[in-house]
């Protein structure tokens, strides 16, 4: 007879602790998980000319990345808005609202598995210290194990596509829990343990769930945080009653479990406005001079106090004595706070001094977001939570300037509210659509500069989880080659085990041609050097080959230009599916996955020549850069998780109007070759410029400080499926 969930729970928690301990041990090693900064976002939502030199509102934003600010990444090149010789501005501290271990703070949006993201935050790196014990508040709104199908709808001009979740998104969000709720608890347990490690001693965590798994997760929380640190079970009335079934009560509440780390948590109690009936019934007295409403409260002590048995202005003390000492009573009288008759003394409580009613654990005053697009708050995200909900939680449990973390970022409500309330924030999500929505929402909010990061060496970490901690890169290369259908070359000519071959296929009308296959490493960028080496090996290794196929995980930004420049018809560059290891883990073995993996062609971007012109008449010498998009070639539609009908629709749009596939694009007018810093952005839905919600503008005019000599301009696009492409132009 199978074990019940309660019987399995001790084993689940024990296994979760072991997984968390393994990750915690790993953060001390040289191979610890790291975060890779993909973009430093300097929000500039308007696509009109942005004068970053004279606009006072942008001064603090550009100064935060001036020389000497190494908390992000080393930046040897002058940054946008920097004037040679300027010193580190005092406004940096105000902008960052604090620091961690002496390093200035910058908010973070992280794409990837939150378990690995938390491990990286705990580990820290050369630029950013560990956040262990530094986070003041964690709010998570994880998937509820509701068996929902989280498909993404992509709206293009004249077409609506429905994209299935990727394998890793399915595992996190959809109905793919192999052992049902037991798998869900196994997923969330190690994550809760790492969250506890991140929390400050005065920190708190709020876990937002519903009836599907809430009662089981509460037991896990008791184990991880301790039953004595359980503060509240909050019931949020998220909707009105609805007719979802005629056979049960309508489910209209979610549950939020509130735990502290050590029992002495930061607490700023929230109050609700006084009910009108209370105001009418209690505050009947009006002060003639000021018109202030007040009620009269008892001045007698609730408990016997022999030392308070004094008469005041002829009024005898009540049986238990007065509430106040004689000195206090005299002071209250002098300030006009007492109402004295021949037999009683009452304390005046003014209505305008009332904080209201202390908030209870039943929250029925915050409505859900009703319908997409109806309110300014909606970002068209299915599980989006209202800002008032997060505002209450953050105000109550995070001090001003404190750090708020949300490891299931979703629509970005937590980060947006934290930004508005002057708190620092970290948010993560596993879904590219969610990260795109969050990035756009924060830009639209005109947020302070923030980092968009990803898990460094994600494929390596996924391989460790699937193949064990002792795996080698060569093991991964062998898997990739096998799934592509290539046989390995002999060890004496293949020491890195990353070369394979395919024989007997037709190529260019030649039967039985020989193809060399190179599987590049996941912890490096495939670029010019790799492609030239592959061509040389094709021409010389073992007598030469008819063609070479390069399989890469990650690519240099200029890879499209490199392929064009090499102009080699006997070389093909393909993309290894980024979720390959997740799919391998789900399928349970190499043989079960064979024949189901598609290696796609590379997406790339082209732009028109950048126009550069000196701008005169300003207090500070500046120049304008005009950047215009030319073409965008999508990753092979076969690699996108669509059915045949949707794939055909996509191909038609890509052929007719490829630039409509761009969801977001940004410009770095002074690219240093290391970190992309977006000083200008436009995105679908930003209708301030062209009134078209389904298209981005295709031209940007960016103002930058005048610079002698050539400057390197980088342009990055993110398409509607979350794939990125980048092009770099040197402008003389």
C-alpha positions in Angstrom: 0.0 0.0 0.0 1.5 3.4 -1.0 2.5 5.8 1.8 0.3 8.8 2.5 1.6 12.3 2.1 2.0 12.6 5.8 4.0 9.5 5.9 6.2 10.7 3.1 6.7 14.1 4.5 9.7 13.3 6.9 11.5 11.7 3.9 10.7 14.7 1.7 12.0 17.2 4.2 15.1 15.1 4.8 15.9 14.9 1.1 15.3 18.6 0.7 17.7 19.3 3.6 20.3 17.2 1.9 19.9 19.0 -1.4 20.1 22.4 0.3 23.2 21.3 2.2 24.9 20.2 -1.0 24.2 23.6 -2.5 25.4 25.4 0.6 28.6 23.4 0.6 29.1 24.3 -3.0 29.0 28.0 -2.5 32.3 27.8 -0.7 34.0 26.0 -3.7 35.7 27.5 -6.7 32.9 26.0 -8.8 30.1 27.9 -7.0 27.1 29.1 -8.8 27.4 32.6 -10.1 25.2 35.2 -11.7 26.0 36.6 -15.1 24.9 40.2 -15.8 23.1 40.3 -19.1 22.2 43.9 -19.0 22.5 47.0 -16.9 19.1 48.7 -17.4 19.0 52.5 -17.3 15.2 53.0 -17.7 14.4 55.4 -20.5 10.9 54.4 -21.7 10.5 57.4 -24.2 11.8 56.7 -27.6 12.2 60.4 -28.3 15.7 62.0 -27.9 16.9 61.4 -24.4 19.5 64.0 -23.3 21.2 62.1 -20.6 23.7 64.9 -20.0 21.3 67.9 -19.2 18.3 66.0 -17.9 18.4 66.5 -14.2 16.2 63.5 -13.6 18.8 61.2 -15.1 21.9 62.6 -13.4 21.9 60.1 -10.5 21.2 57.2 -12.8 24.2 57.8 -15.1 26.5 58.6 -12.2 26.0 55.3 -10.4 28.2 53.6 -13.1 31.0 56.2 -13.0 34.6 55.0 -12.6 35.3 53.4 -9.2 31.8 51.9 -9.0 32.9 48.3 -9.2 29.9 46.8 -7.4 28.4 45.8 -10.8 31.3 44.8 -13.0 34.6 46.4 -13.8 34.1 49.1 -16.5 37.3 50.4 -17.9 35.5 52.5 -20.6 33.8 55.8 -19.9 30.1 55.3 -19.1 27.2 57.2 -20.6 26.9 60.5 -19.0 30.4 60.4 -17.5 32.7 63.4 -17.9 36.4 62.7 -17.8 37.8 63.7 -14.4 34.6 63.8 -12.4 34.7 62.3 -8.9 32.3 59.8 -7.4 29.0 61.7 -6.7 27.4 61.9 -3.4 24.1 61.0 -5.0 25.1 57.4 -5.5 24.4 56.5 -1.9 20.9 58.1 -2.1 20.2 56.4 -5.4 21.2 52.9 -4.1 19.4 53.4 -0.8 22.1 51.6 1.2 24.9 49.1 0.7 25.8 45.5 1.6 29.2 45.1 3.3 30.3 48.5 2.0 29.4 47.8 -1.6 26.8 50.1 -3.2 23.5 48.3 -3.9 21.8 47.8 -7.3 18.4 46.0 -7.7 18.3 42.7 -9.6 16.0 41.0 -12.0 17.2 37.4 -12.4 16.2 34.9 -15.1 16.6 31.2 -14.2 15.9 28.5 -11.6 15.4 30.3 -8.3 17.2 27.5 -6.4 20.4 28.3 -8.3 19.7 32.0 -8.1 19.5 31.8 -4.3 22.7 29.7 -4.2 24.5 32.4 -6.2 23.1 35.2 -3.9 24.4 33.2 -0.9 27.8 32.7 -2.5 28.4 36.2 -3.6 31.3 37.0 -6.0 34.1 39.4 -6.5 31.8 42.3 -7.3 28.9 41.6 -4.9 29.0 40.3 -1.4 27.0 37.3 -0.1 23.5 38.2 0.9 23.4 35.5 3.6 21.4 37.0 6.5 20.9 40.3 4.7 17.3 40.1 3.3 14.6 41.7 5.4 11.5 40.3 3.7 10.7 37.4 1.3 7.4 37.2 -0.4 6.7 34.3 -2.7 3.7 33.4 -4.7 4.7 30.0 -6.0 2.6 27.8 -8.3 -0.1 26.1 -6.4 0.1 22.6 -7.9 -3.2 23.4 -9.4 -2.7 21.3 -12.6 -3.2 24.5 -14.6 -1.9 24.7 -18.2 0.4 27.8 -18.3 0.4 28.4 -22.0 1.7 31.7 -23.3 -0.4 33.7 -25.8 1.7 35.7 -28.3 -0.2 38.4 -30.2 1.3 39.5 -33.5 -0.3 41.8 -36.2 -3.2 39.8 -37.5 -2.2 36.6 -35.7 -2.5 35.1 -32.1 -0.1 32.3 -31.3 -0.3 29.9 -28.4 3.1 28.7 -27.1 3.4 25.7 -24.9 5.7 26.1 -21.9 9.3 24.9 -22.2 10.2 21.8 -20.4 11.7 23.6 -17.4 8.7 26.0 -17.2 6.4 22.9 -17.3 8.2 21.4 -14.5 8.0 24.6 -12.4 4.5 25.7 -13.3 2.3 23.2 -15.0 0.8 19.8 -14.4 4.0 17.7 -14.8 4.5 16.8 -11.1 5.4 13.1 -11.5 4.4 12.2 -8.0 1.7 14.9 -7.6 1.8 16.9 -4.4 4.8 14.9 -3.1 6.9 16.2 -6.1 5.7 19.7 -5.4 6.8 19.5 -1.7 10.1 18.0 -2.8 10.6 21.0 -5.1 9.7 23.7 -2.6 11.5 22.3 0.5 15.2 23.0 -0.4 14.1 26.4 -1.7 12.5 27.4 1.6 15.7 26.3 3.4 17.8 28.6 1.2 15.4 31.4 1.8 15.8 31.0 5.5 19.6 31.3 5.0 19.1 34.6 3.1 16.8 36.2 5.7 18.2 38.6 8.3 17.6 37.6 12.0 14.8 40.2 12.1 13.5 39.0 8.7 10.1 37.5 7.7 8.7 35.4 5.0 5.2 35.4 3.5 4.3 32.3 1.4 1.2 32.8 -0.7 -0.8 29.6 -1.6 -4.3 28.4 -2.0 -6.3 25.3 -0.9 -4.4 22.9 -3.2 -1.2 22.6 -1.2 -1.3 25.2 1.5 -1.9 22.9 4.4 1.0 20.6 3.3 3.4 23.5 2.8 2.5 24.8 6.3 3.9 21.6 7.7 7.2 22.1 5.7 7.4 25.7 6.9 7.0 24.5 10.5 10.0 22.1 10.0 12.2 24.7 8.2 11.4 27.8 10.3 10.1 26.3 13.5 6.5 26.2 14.8 7.4 28.8 17.4 8.2 31.3 14.6 4.8 31.0 12.9 3.3 34.5 13.2 0.0 34.5 11.2 -2.2 32.6 8.8 -3.6 35.4 6.6 -6.8 34.9 4.6 -7.0 37.1 1.5 -10.5 37.4 -0.1 -9.3 37.6 -3.7 -12.6 37.5 -5.5 -16.4 37.6 -5.0 -18.4 34.4 -4.9 -18.8 32.7 -8.3 -20.6 29.7 -9.7 -17.7 27.4 -10.3 -19.6 24.5 -9.0 -23.1 23.7 -7.8 -21.8 21.0 -5.4 -19.5 22.9 -3.1 -18.9 26.3 -1.5 -17.3 28.9 -3.8 -13.6 29.2 -3.2 -12.8 32.9 -2.9 -9.7 33.0 -0.6 -6.0 32.5 -0.8 -3.9 31.7 2.3 -0.7 33.5 3.1 1.6 32.0 5.8 3.7 34.5 7.7 6.8 33.3 9.5 9.6 35.1 11.2 13.2 33.8 11.1 13.9 34.0 14.9 10.7 35.4 16.5 12.0 39.0 16.8 10.9 40.3 13.4 10.6 43.9 12.2 7.0 44.9 12.6 5.2 48.1 11.5 1.6 47.3 12.3 -0.8 48.2 9.5 -4.1 50.0 10.3 -7.4 50.2 8.4 -9.6 53.3 8.3 -12.2 53.5 11.1 -15.7 52.2 9.9 -18.2 55.0 9.4 -20.4 53.5 12.1 -17.6 53.7 14.6 -17.1 57.4 13.7 -20.8 58.1 14.0 -21.4 56.2 17.2 -18.1 57.1 19.1 -17.0 60.5 17.9 -20.1 62.5 18.8 -18.4 65.3 20.6 -17.1 68.3 18.7 -14.7 70.9 20.1 -16.3 74.3 19.5 -13.0 76.2 19.0 -11.4 73.8 16.5 -14.3 71.7 15.2 -12.4 68.5 16.0 -14.4 65.4 16.7 -13.5 63.4 19.8 -14.8 60.7 22.1 -14.3 60.3 25.9 -12.2 57.5 27.2 -12.0 56.2 30.8 -9.2 57.5 32.9 -9.6 54.8 35.6 -7.1 52.0 35.9 -8.2 48.5 34.8 -6.2 46.9 37.7 -5.9 48.0 41.4 -3.2 50.7 41.7 -2.9 51.8 45.4 -0.4 54.6 44.5 -2.9 56.2 42.1 -5.6 56.8 44.8 -5.5 60.6 44.7 -8.2 63.2 44.3 -7.9 65.6 41.4 -9.7 68.9 41.3 -12.2 67.6 43.7 -12.9 64.4 41.8 -12.5 61.3 44.0 -10.4 58.4 42.5 -12.2 55.4 41.1 -12.1 52.1 42.9 -8.9 50.9 41.2 -7.3 54.3 41.1 -6.4 56.5 38.2 -4.6 55.2 35.0 -2.2 58.1 35.2 0.2 59.5 37.8 -0.5 63.0 39.3 2.2 64.5 37.1 0.8 63.0 34.0 -2.8 63.9 34.9 -1.7 67.5 35.4 0.1 67.6 32.1 -2.9 66.2 30.2 -5.1 68.8 31.9 -2.8 71.6 30.9 -2.9 70.5 27.3 -6.7 70.4 27.2 -6.9 66.6 26.9 -9.2 66.1 29.9 -13.0 66.5 30.2 -13.7 67.1 33.9 -17.1 67.1 35.7 -18.0 67.1 39.4 -17.8 63.3 39.5 -15.7 62.0 36.5 -12.6 62.7 34.5 -12.5 61.5 30.9 -9.6 61.5 28.4 -10.3 63.2 25.0 -9.4 60.9 22.0 -9.5 63.0 18.8 -10.7 61.4 15.6 -7.9 63.0 13.5 -5.3 61.4 15.8 -6.7 57.9 15.4 -4.5 55.4 13.5 -7.6 53.4 12.6 -8.3 49.8 13.3 -5.4 47.4 13.6 -5.4 45.1 10.6 -6.6 41.5 11.3 -5.6 38.3 9.5 -8.8 38.5 7.3 -8.0 40.8 4.4 -11.3 41.5 2.6 -10.6 45.0 1.6 -8.1 44.4 -1.3 -9.7 43.4 -4.5 -8.2 41.3 -7.2 -7.2 42.9 -10.6 -10.5 42.7 -12.5 -9.9 42.0 -16.1 -6.9 42.6 -18.3 -6.4 46.1 -19.4 -9.2 47.6 -17.3 -6.9 49.1 -14.7 -3.6 50.9 -15.1 -2.1 48.2 -13.0 -2.7 45.2 -15.2 0.2 43.9 -17.2 -1.8 41.0 -18.8 -0.3 38.3 -16.5 -2.7 35.5 -15.4 -1.6 35.3 -11.8 -0.8 39.0 -11.2 -1.4 40.2 -7.7 -2.7 43.7 -6.8 -0.2 46.2 -5.7 -2.2 47.0 -2.5 -1.6 43.5 -1.3 2.2 43.8 -1.6 2.1 47.3 -0.3 0.6 46.1 3.0 3.1 43.3 3.4 6.1 45.4 2.5 5.2 48.3 4.8 4.5 46.0 7.7 7.6 43.8 7.4 10.4 45.6 5.7 12.0 48.8 7.0 12.6 51.7 4.6 15.7 51.0 2.6 15.5 47.3 3.5 15.8 44.4 1.0 12.7 42.6 -0.4 13.1 39.4 -2.4 10.5 37.6 -4.5 11.7 34.3 -6.0 8.6 33.7 -8.1 8.5 37.1 -9.6 5.7 36.5 -12.2 4.3 39.9 -13.2 6.8 41.9 -11.1 4.3 43.3 -8.5 6.7 42.8 -5.6 9.6 44.6 -7.3 7.3 47.4 -8.6 5.9 48.1 -5.1 9.3 47.8 -3.5 10.6 50.4 -6.0 7.7 52.8 -5.2 8.2 52.4 -1.4 11.9 53.0 -1.4 12.9 49.4 -0.6 15.7 47.6 -2.4 14.6 44.5 -4.3 15.6 41.2 -5.9 13.2 39.2 -8.1 13.6 36.0 -10.1 11.6 33.9 -12.5 12.1 30.8 -14.5 9.9 32.0 -17.4 11.3 34.3 -20.1 7.8 35.8 -20.7 7.6 36.7 -17.0 11.1 38.3 -17.0 10.2 40.3 -20.1 7.0 41.6 -18.5 8.9 42.5 -15.3 11.6 44.4 -17.3 9.0 46.4 -19.2 7.0 47.1 -16.1 10.0 48.5 -14.3 11.1 50.6 -17.2 7.6 52.0 -17.5 7.8 52.7 -13.8 10.9 54.8 -14.5 12.7 52.7 -11.9 16.3 53.3 -10.7 19.0 51.4 -12.7 18.8 47.6 -12.2 20.6 44.5 -13.3 19.1 41.9 -15.6 21.0 38.7 -14.7 21.0 35.0 -15.5 22.5 31.9 -13.9 26.1 31.7 -15.0 26.9 28.3 -16.6 23.3 27.2 -16.3 23.8 24.2 -18.5 26.7 23.1 -16.3 24.6 23.3 -13.2 21.7 21.4 -14.9 24.2 18.8 -16.0 25.4 18.4 -12.4 21.8 17.9 -11.3 21.3 15.2 -13.9 24.7 13.6 -14.3 26.1 14.1 -10.8 28.6 16.6 -9.3 31.6 14.8 -10.8 30.6 15.0 -14.4 33.0 16.5 -16.9 32.4 18.9 -19.8 33.4 16.0 -22.1 30.5 14.0 -20.8 28.1 16.7 -21.8 29.6 17.0 -25.2 29.2 13.3 -25.8 25.5 13.6 -24.9 25.1 16.5 -27.4 26.9 14.7 -30.2 24.8 11.5 -29.6 21.5 13.4 -29.7 22.6 15.1 -32.9 23.3 11.7 -34.4 27.1 11.9 -34.5 29.6 9.2 -33.5 32.6 10.2 -31.5 36.1 10.5 -33.1 38.9 8.4 -31.6 40.4 9.6 -28.4 43.8 10.3 -29.9 42.4 13.0 -32.1 39.6 14.0 -29.7 41.1 14.6 -26.3 38.3 17.0 -25.2 35.6 14.5 -26.4 33.8 17.2 -28.2 34.2 16.0 -31.8 32.0 13.6 -33.7 31.3 12.6 -37.3 28.3 11.6 -39.5 28.9 9.6 -42.6 26.8 8.6 -45.5 24.6 11.7 -45.9 24.0 13.7 -49.0 25.6 17.1 -49.2 25.7 19.4 -52.2 24.7 16.5 -54.5 27.6 14.4 -53.2 26.5 11.0 -51.8 28.2 9.6 -48.8 29.8 12.9 -47.8 31.5 13.1 -44.4 30.5 15.7 -41.8 32.6 16.7 -38.8 30.5 17.8 -35.8 31.9 20.0 -33.0 30.0 20.4 -29.7 31.2 23.6 -28.0 31.5 24.0 -24.3 28.6 25.5 -22.3 30.8 27.7 -20.2 32.2 29.7 -23.1 30.8 31.8 -25.9 30.9 30.4 -29.4 32.5 33.0 -31.6 35.1 33.8 -34.2 37.9 31.7 -32.7 35.7 28.6 -32.4 34.4 28.9 -36.0 37.9 29.4 -37.5 39.1 26.4 -35.5 36.2 24.3 -36.7 37.0 25.2 -40.3 40.6 24.3 -39.9 39.7 21.0 -38.3 37.3 20.3 -41.2 40.0 20.9 -43.7 42.9 19.1 -42.0 41.8 16.6 -39.3 42.1 13.0 -40.4 42.5 13.9 -44.0 39.7 16.5 -44.2 35.9 16.5 -44.2 33.2 17.7 -46.7 31.5 20.0 -44.1 31.5 20.9 -40.4 28.6 21.6 -38.1 29.2 23.6 -34.9 26.8 23.1 -32.1 26.8 25.9 -29.5 25.1 26.8 -26.2 26.0 30.5 -25.9 27.2 32.8 -28.6 29.2 36.0 -28.9 27.0 39.1 -29.7 28.6 39.5 -33.1 28.2 35.8 -34.2 25.8 36.7 -37.0 28.3 39.2 -38.5 31.1 36.6 -38.0 29.2 33.9 -40.0 28.4 36.4 -42.7 32.1 37.5 -42.9 33.4 33.9 -43.1 30.9 33.2 -45.9 31.7 29.4 -45.8 28.9 27.3 -47.4 30.5 24.2 -45.9 30.0 25.3 -42.3 26.7 25.3 -40.4 26.2 26.8 -36.9 23.3 25.4 -34.9 21.9 26.2 -31.4 21.8 23.5 -28.7 18.3 23.6 -27.0 18.9 25.5 -23.7 16.6 23.2 -21.8 18.4 20.0 -23.1 19.5 18.8 -19.6 16.0 19.5 -18.2 14.5 17.4 -20.9 17.0 14.7 -20.4 16.2 14.6 -16.7 12.5 14.5 -17.3 12.7 11.8 -19.9 14.9 9.7 -17.6 17.7 8.8 -20.1 19.5 9.5 -23.3 17.8 6.7 -25.3 14.3 8.1 -24.5 15.2 11.5 -25.8 16.9 10.4 -28.9 15.2 11.6 -32.1 13.2 14.3 -30.2 15.8 17.1 -30.0 15.8 19.8 -32.6 19.0 21.8 -33.2 18.0 25.1 -34.6 19.6 27.8 -36.8 20.8 30.9 -35.1 18.7 34.0 -34.7 20.4 37.3 -35.6 19.9 41.0 -36.0 21.0 43.5 -38.7 21.0 47.3 -38.5 21.5 50.1 -40.9 24.8 52.1 -40.5 24.7 54.2 -37.3 24.6 58.0 -38.0 26.6 60.2 -35.7 26.3 63.9 -35.4 27.6 66.6 -33.0 24.9 68.4 -31.1 25.5 72.1 -30.6 24.0 74.7 -28.3 24.1 72.7 -25.1 26.0 73.5 -22.0 28.0 70.4 -22.4 29.3 69.0 -25.7 27.1 66.1 -26.9 26.4 64.1 -29.9 23.4 62.1 -31.3 23.5 58.6 -32.5 20.7 57.5 -34.9 20.2 53.7 -34.8 17.8 52.0 -37.2 16.8 48.3 -37.2 17.1 46.6 -40.6 16.1 42.9 -40.2 15.6 40.2 -37.6 16.0 36.6 -38.4 14.2 34.4 -35.9 15.6 31.2 -34.4 14.3 28.2 -36.4 10.5 28.0 -35.8 11.0 24.3 -35.4 12.8 25.0 -32.1 9.9 26.9 -30.6 7.3 25.0 -28.6 4.4 25.4 -31.1 2.1 23.0 -32.8 2.2 22.8 -36.6 -0.6 25.3 -37.2 0.9 27.9 -34.9 4.3 27.3 -36.4 3.0 28.0 -39.9 1.4 31.2 -38.8 4.7 32.3 -37.2 6.6 31.5 -40.4 4.2 33.6 -42.4 4.7 36.6 -40.1 8.5 36.1 -40.1 8.6 36.2 -43.9 6.3 39.2 -44.3 7.3 41.5 -41.4 10.2 40.2 -39.4 10.6 43.2 -37.2 7.2 42.7 -35.6 8.7 39.7 -33.8 10.7 42.1 -31.6 9.3 42.5 -28.2 12.0 44.8 -26.8 15.1 46.5 -28.0 17.8 48.6 -26.4 20.8 50.6 -27.2 24.2 50.9 -25.4 25.9 53.9 -27.1 29.2 53.3 -25.4 29.6 49.5 -25.2 32.7 48.3 -23.4 32.7 44.8 -24.8 31.8 43.3 -21.4 28.4 44.5 -20.0 25.5 45.8 -22.1 24.2 49.0 -20.5 20.9 50.0 -22.0 20.5 53.7 -22.1 17.5 53.7 -24.4 14.7 51.1 -24.7 11.5 50.6 -26.6 9.1 47.7 -26.4 5.7 46.5 -27.6 3.0 48.2 -25.6 4.8 51.5 -25.3 2.4 53.5 -27.4 3.7 56.9 -26.4 5.8 57.0 -29.6 3.8 55.5 -32.5 0.4 54.4 -31.0 1.0 50.8 -32.1 0.9 48.3 -29.3 2.0 45.4 -31.5 5.2 47.0 -32.9 8.3 48.6 -31.6 9.6 51.8 -33.2 12.5 50.9 -35.5 14.6 54.0 -35.1 16.2 55.4 -32.0 18.0 58.8 -31.6 20.2 58.7 -28.5 22.1 61.6 -27.0 25.5 60.9 -25.4 28.5 62.9 -24.3 30.8 63.9 -27.1 33.6 61.4 -27.5 36.8 61.8 -29.5 37.5 58.9 -31.9 35.4 55.9 -32.7 32.7 54.6 -30.4 31.2 51.2 -30.1 27.4 51.1 -30.3 25.6 47.9 -29.2 22.0 47.0 -30.1 20.2 44.2 -28.4 16.8 42.8 -29.2 14.6 40.3 -27.4 11.9 38.7 -29.5 8.4 37.7 -28.4 9.6 34.2 -27.4 12.4 35.6 -25.2 15.3 34.8 -27.5 18.0 37.5 -27.7 20.2 38.8 -30.5 22.8 41.5 -30.5 24.9 43.5 -32.9 27.8 45.8 -32.3 28.8 48.6 -34.7 31.9 50.7 -34.5 31.0 54.2 -35.4 33.8 56.6 -36.6 
